[in-house]
């Protein structure tokens, strides 16, 4: 039987296979038995290529600094391990998560704090891009340290499952009733030709970083300002972004239609620009770091 649920410890001699935890069915609950720390979740392209893996590593190191850790991430060892395990993965593409744990993975028989998990990558259904998705507000869901990609937040958001037809994603809202981000994505709105997205109080998503460069490159105005929930009915377009999904149009928020209730032209321009960017920038994990 094909082993498409894989877990590895990154060691001085390379990646070492670990047993997949019994009962774990997703890339995220595979870590439930461990002392969680910081992580990054992404996908492969063309089997063993990544989009700006260096950005993911930068954010991981920033997260550790903000937590006051003295752990030093061996970027080269991680890149080599990622290249090795992804090249050997039996399916066309993989969903990838790498973690720096708060303590060694002793429950799984390893003294390493650096783990890699691989599961099958399931593309976003074409209908989500063509017709858009509906999302819901989640005012009780909070990210305590927005600049830290903390694995503990994965547990906090579990009561808000993803992918439901009426709640493809859940949006976090601050005390001022402004939309900050999605539980697993960044959020953007378009009104009168201006692209809005929160400039503070959100995770610095990798796809967000790319989009913040693409928007001005397309000569579109950008405001790092969150949208108030009272303005939802006045939006022309909205969309979310993440490393595994790219740019996904949003056509309804909390039951209120966004614009005409279908993906708008500006969102479609950004989707196309992002797809072109991906094809121009994907590369194997070790390409930049190996001497």
Buried (B, 14 or more C-beta within 10 A) or exposed (E): EEEEBBBBBBBEEEBBEBEBBEEBEEBBBBBEBBBBBBBBBBBBBEEBBBBBBBBBBBBBBBBBEBBEBEBEBEBEBBBBBBBBBBEEBEBEBBBBBBBBBBEBBEEBEBEBBBBBBBBBBEEBEEEBBEBBBBBBBBEEBBBEEBBBBBBBBBBBBEEBEBEBEEBBBBBBBBEEBBBBBBBBBBBBBBBEEBBBBBEEBBBBBBBBBBBBEBBEEEEBEBEEBBBEBEBBEEBBBBBBBBBBBBBBBBBBBBEEBBBEEBBBEBBBBBBEBBEEBBEEEBBBBBEEBEE
